[in-house]
Amino acid sequence: MNIDITSIYENMPDFSNHMEAREWFKNEFQDRFFLRTHSDNDGKMTYYYHIVKDPETYQRYMESFASNEKRDITEMSTFESYTTVEISENGDVNITL
């Protein structure tokens, strides 16, 4: 799945909160968009989602976290298998490769 970050930013509406942004991304990317973690920074919640571009590679990467076995990452394709979307509680969005 090729994701054009510039196109996403150009087509993305302004959001007034986290839930609006989450719903927009969920509609755009369906089962390839999901919450990974969240954090509280000075009382403001930030949510970190992944858009999965290469499910097979991404699945192997996620399974490596569950394993007690040490594994070295030797290919960039691991990091290219997803894009991180950071959404603040007030609807601000940052997207990384």
C-alpha positions in Angstrom: 0.0 0.0 0.0 1.5 3.3 -1.1 0.7 6.2 1.2 1.3 9.7 -0.1 1.8 11.8 3.1 1.4 15.1 1.1 -1.9 13.9 -0.3 -3.2 12.9 3.1 -2.4 16.4 4.5 -4.0 18.1 1.6 -7.2 16.1 1.8 -7.4 16.0 5.6 -10.0 18.3 7.1 -9.3 20.3 10.3 -10.4 18.3 13.4 -11.7 19.7 16.6 -10.8 16.7 18.7 -9.2 13.3 18.8 -12.3 11.3 18.0 -13.0 13.3 14.8 -9.5 12.7 13.6 -9.6 9.0 14.5 -12.9 8.5 12.7 -11.6 10.2 9.5 -8.5 8.0 9.5 -10.5 4.9 10.3 -12.8 5.6 7.3 -9.8 6.3 5.0 -7.7 3.3 6.0 -10.2 0.9 7.6 -8.6 -2.2 9.1 -5.1 -0.9 8.4 -5.5 1.9 11.0 -5.3 1.1 14.7 -4.2 2.4 18.0 -0.7 1.4 19.2 -0.3 3.4 22.4 -1.1 6.7 24.1 0.6 9.0 26.4 -0.3 11.8 28.9 2.0 14.9 28.4 1.3 17.5 31.0 -2.3 16.5 31.3 -2.9 16.4 27.5 -3.5 13.0 25.9 -1.7 12.0 22.7 -2.7 8.9 20.7 -0.3 7.0 18.4 -1.8 5.0 15.6 -0.2 2.9 12.8 -1.4 2.8 9.2 -0.1 -0.6 8.0 1.3 -0.6 4.5 2.7 -4.1 4.4 0.8 -6.4 6.7 3.1 -9.4 6.4 6.3 -7.5 7.3 4.5 -5.5 10.0 3.1 -8.7 11.6 6.6 -10.2 11.8 7.8 -7.0 13.4 5.0 -6.9 16.0 5.5 -10.6 16.8 9.2 -9.9 17.5 8.2 -7.7 20.4 6.2 -10.6 22.0 9.2 -12.9 21.7 11.8 -13.4 24.3 14.2 -14.1 21.6 16.5 -11.3 20.5 16.2 -10.4 16.9 18.1 -7.9 14.9 16.3 -5.7 12.3 18.4 -5.9 9.2 16.1 -4.4 6.6 14.5 -1.0 6.2 11.3 -2.7 4.9 10.4 -3.3 8.6 10.1 0.4 9.2 8.6 1.0 5.8 5.7 -1.4 6.6 3.8 1.3 8.5 3.3 5.0 9.0 2.7 6.5 12.5 -0.1 9.0 13.0 0.0 11.0 16.2 -3.3 12.6 17.2 -3.6 15.0 20.2 -6.8 15.3 22.2 -7.5 18.6 20.5 -7.3 17.1 17.0 -3.8 18.1 15.9 -2.3 15.5 13.7 1.3 14.6 12.9 2.2 11.9 10.4 5.6 10.2 10.1 7.0 7.8 7.6 
